[in-house]
């Protein structure tokens, strides 16, 4: 096996242990690895291919290249409103699985950087990792990431983050999606205030998680709701890796018109911008749900 593929495959084993709530020890890894090696090696191979696509054709085209292995089609609206240049803050919900790839593929901004958690798999992709700002638990490192994100916006780049900073329920499955918007991070406010010329682009993704996995009894293995959501997403992707072609989704992706800081300030009844942003995001979510239902009809 290619050394790069093996390294990526090994990193995914620890992600599986984390999703299952098992101890991330070498002994447990040795037990789990043979059971999941087919899936992890396939995803590692796709990861290497994705990385090469990033180098040859850019971030957006690479995302378009990898998606057909997991989704049948992507229905979107509003992408024509995305500013092609200039500082842009993209904020989305986070149902997981391939939501970031969906957004990247439709934004068309190869200067995009995404704030994520610390994911070893991404660190193993030398070209693609330049598009990710990975947060660890170290406070000094987190501050460095915030500074890097601010510099990127100041230089006219596009920055994306997930509003709540963790996995959210898919709006197509759960009515709790709106309550997770109430948990969106104050960092959104911070970025907009540091670079007031930045435009805000709100995004909603739905139909990214299969109902059969979201409601599967296997999620009972985890107690916390966030862990249940993460496990459902992992199981879905594992099915697609073990049995290619057995499950294809048709996700929905909606972009709101970009909004300026000045517009948000006019809508705010306090110094903070976040309440106005949350109000706009909930309106987008409600509109998105109605649109997605009509699209199915």
Secondary structure, 3 states (H helix, E strand, C coil): CCHHHHHHHHHHHHHHHHHHCCCCCHHHHHHHHHHHHHHHHHHHHHHHHHHHHHHHHCHHHHHHHHHCCCECCCEEECHHHCCCCCCEEEEECCCCCCHHHHHHHHHCCCCEEEEEECCHHHHCCCCHHHHEEEECCCHHHHHHHHHHHHHHHHCCCEEEEECCCCCCCCCCCCCCHHHHHCCCCCHHHHHHHHCCCCEEEEEEEECCCCHHHHCCHHHHHCCCHHHHHHHHHHHHHHHHHHCCCCCCECCEEEECCCEEHHHHHHHCCCCCCHHHHHHHHHHHHHHHHHHHHHHHC
